[in-house]
Amino acid sequence: MPLIVVTTSPRVAPGLLSPQAWRALTAGPVHTADPDHPALPYLAEAGVEVVVVTPDPASWARRAVAETVVWLDATEDQMRGFGHAALALETPPEIEVIPGSYDLPGARVLDLVSVMDRLRTECPWDRKQTHASLVPYLIEEAYEVQHSVESGDLDSLREELGDVLLQVAFHSRVAEHFDIDDVAAGIVDKLVRRHPHVFSDVSAETADEVNANWEAIKAAERSSSGKSSVDGVPTGQPALSLAAQLIKRADRSGVPESLAHAVGQGVARELFDLVHRALEAGLDPEAELRAAALAYRDRIVAWESR
């Protein structure tokens, strides 16, 4: 007969136990040394009998020889005691440890929030930062993510995404009128609202249809709020991508093409016209110029190494 120990994670809601754990816990009386274990109300609701006892490893090891014994969580010392007691018996019982619950995806984000809260409270440098002072770091980290993607270095990408996530947590902690839960709630609401083909009864079979729905919903939201079609276009981005985004927004909103004619003078006008031409050809002007610049960089490196 086995002595079964079901272990749970402190981060996980106690009602979220694995099917294997539930089978073990509902097989018979469950024993625990913790009268305040957070899973007890859920087990009681499910009709599972739980007995709170003082652990005596030797007696429980002997008992497990004749019947299945189930423990809900055990400390490291208790587990060591169970093991020693079982090995001391002529016919030792099997000891089985079942993970009762697993960290849900995103559980470590809670650790980040906790660490950020402590840093903001106890670290002089973190304490003095503002949204404005943090912006350069966020931009730099975004470019480093781009570099990791282009280089195909997945380990670097994981690290750089962590740095971006830090900036999100940092800004959320600095803010006085919202926190990281408000940030998460906002993007969740937006994703649900703009994916009616997933969360409602709208049909979208292709990526193009999904994108068209997204833009239509976004345009309706902007119109209902009285905002311009170009509100929200970040003017601090590189000039090529800024021009491209303005042109695309204008096209989607039915802005007359004549407004784009004769924009700027000299080289500025030529560059703007080139952006327009690239978009008409289905190209991203920023990506095209970046690719050409990187190719030029490689040529320089090759020439210098001759």
C-alpha positions, 0 to 999 in steps of 0.5 A: 500500500502507498503513502501518498503525499499531495503537494500544492503550490502557495501561488495557486488557488486551492480549488485548482487541483490536478485530476490526479490529486483529486483522485488521490484525495477522494479515495479516502480520509485525508490527513494534514498537520495544518488546520488552516490549509487553504484547500480545506474548504474546497475539500469539505465542499466536495465531501472529502473528509480531512483529519487534522493530526500531529504527524508521527512518521513512524506510525504513519509509515506502519499504517501505510503497510496495511492501507493507503494513507493520504497526506495533504502537503508535508514539510521537508522534515516530515517527508524525510521522517516518512522516508526514514520510517518506511526504510526501517520497516521489514516491508516498507510501503511505497511513498508517492508524491503527487503534485496537487497543483501547478503554477498557472501561466503568469504566476511569476509575474506576481513575483515581479510585482512584489519585487518591484514594490520592494524596490520602489520602497527601499531602493533610492534609485528606483524610488526617484524614477518618473514616467519621463525618466523611464521612457528612454529605457523602454525605447532602448529595451524595445530596440534590443528586442528587435535586435534579438529577433533579427539575430535569431537569438532566442535566449537573448529574446527571452532576456530582453522581453523580461527587460520590457516587462520590467518597464511595464511593471515599473511604470505601473508601480510609479503611477498614482492613478492606476496599477498593473491590474488596471493595465492588464484589465485594459488590454484584456478588455481591448483584446476581447472587444476587438476579437469578436470572432473568438469571443462573440458570434462574428465570423473571420476565417482569414488573417486579413478578415481579422485585421479588417475587423480590428481596424473597423472596431478601432475606427468606430471607437475613435469616432464615438470618442470624437478623436481624429483618425491620427490621434494616438499615432506616436510622433516620437517614432522614426520619421519613416515609420511616422509618415507611413503610419499617418498615410495608412491611417489617412487611407483607412479613414477616407482622407483625400489623397490630395492632402498628401501631395506637395508635402514638404519641400526638396528632399523632405517631399521626395522622402514622403513620396517614397514612403507613399510609393512603398506603401502602395507596393505593399512594403514597409518603408522603415523595414526596407531602409533598415534592411538596406542599412544593415546590408551596407553595414555588412559591406563595411565590415567585409571591406575593413576585414580585407 
